[in-house]
Amino acid sequence: MKKIISNIMKNVIPTKTAEKSKKQIAESALKLVKNEIEKFPEIIGLEFGGSFAKGTWLSKDADVDIFVRFKKSTSEEKFERISKKIGFDSLKKFSPYVRYSEHPYVEAKMKDTKINVVPFYDVKVREWKSAADRSPFHTKFMSKSLTPKMRDDVRILKTFLKANQIYGAEIAKQGFSGYVSEVLILHFGSFENMIKSISKIEENQVIGKTSKKFDTSLVIIDPIDSNRNLAAAISDENIGKFILVCRAFKENPKIEFFKNKKSKIATKHWENLLSIKFNFKTRSPDIIWGQIKRATSSLSTQLELAGFTVLRSKAFTDQQKDVYLFFFLESTKISDLRVKNGPEFFREGSSKSFISKNLSDGELIWLGKNKKIISLEKRQHTDAGKFMTKFLKDNPQTGVPKGLESDFKRGFKISIGKKRLSKSIKEVAGELISTDGTFLHFN
């Protein structure tokens, strides 16, 4: 394992040239923002944050975060309005756009480097007014606590997470953030120790110190806020992949763990895939991803209620205009008969009501071995594609979030299989009918 880690280390540490270039870009961006903040008395300073400030950025991939410090007394309306104006005015030559966390912030690309202009309030620890208020404390804490060796181990962990497609805090990914990577290395002392510890971790285990109880598969406590569980933003699927890939790497360390591993698509299952495509009016990536993830979950429930078994589902958007919702079904066609379990015969009122209704509406009715009265009835829908088409036309307000209703009303397309999917979309959809790359490490 040590030899593999040593080899990876050479590729993830930025060269002196890369460091110089990144610093020049960062200083240029900072100067532009500094010129704008002088116009506003509500602002009392600005500083670098994130991986650039902490020295944990990857040589081939590093954003520069510029945090703008607002007086605590600034109203939320001014906080948002002024921060957006500063971001847009300072980065106007670089096609800026708005991103959303709890509050909006401005992002732009300067010489292949993302520049984020993020507002925060000048508050004391645990007196947070916005989600970004913790960030300057994170920067100071990690800058002081991480040793040079730990900083490089953070880079190794980030590379490991990226290669296994579980890196990124954005809602589209729900993976491990850069800050979580730093917290894990700081807690366990090194990448190697972290691999060994995560390999044998138990459910609900707490990493860090807190007196608060959390109900997540894994608990990772923020060192500067013991009431905050960083793992709450990570999906169970990504936590599971992380644990599995740590186990696999511990058992058989190989350089392949740091390279993207393609999934194996089971081509015979394409006909079990239902796709919904629609266009959306431009909005923040964070907003559209949240909406389409909720829509996927809601429509999965509607398919299940109609009798279709949803094995897996996922949402995808190009973040410009197209959205795809994918559902991998046990079968897209089901029997026209379904069994309906009624009440137990001891429940006089409800059993009488069930019998009366199902004698007239049902196909058959009988007493089951489980003491329940059972009826057999005809299904209204047996074809998943036809069911979903009718459902979305008749009940858009039930199946999709309010923010997507107008998008669906403008039109949508439903298809089964892969015939109507482009090559790039087939790759996305194919993940649902694939053996996850994480498991391939066990071969």
Secondary structure, DSSP 8 states (H G I E B T S, - for coil): -HHHHHHHHHHHS--HHHHHHHHHHHHHHHHHHHHHHTT-TTEEEEEEEHHHHHT--BTTB--EEEEEEE-TT--HHHHHHHHHHHHHHHTGGG--EEEESSSEEEEEEETTEEEEEEEEE---TT--SSGGGGHHHHHHHHHHH--HHHHHHHHHHHHHHHHTT-B--STTT--B-HHHHHHHHHHHSSHHHHHHHHHT--TT-EES--SS---SSSEEEETTEEEEEGGGGS-HHHHHHHHHHHHHHHHS--GGGGS----EE-GGGGGGEEEEEEE-----HHHHHHHHHHHHHHHHHHHHHTT--EEEEEEEE-SSSEEEEEEEES-SB--SEEEEEEEETT-HHHHHHHHHHHHHH-SEEEE-TTSEEEEEEE-S--BHHHHHHHHHHH-HHHHS-GGGHHHHHT--EEEESSTT--HHHHHHHHGGGEE-HHHHTT-
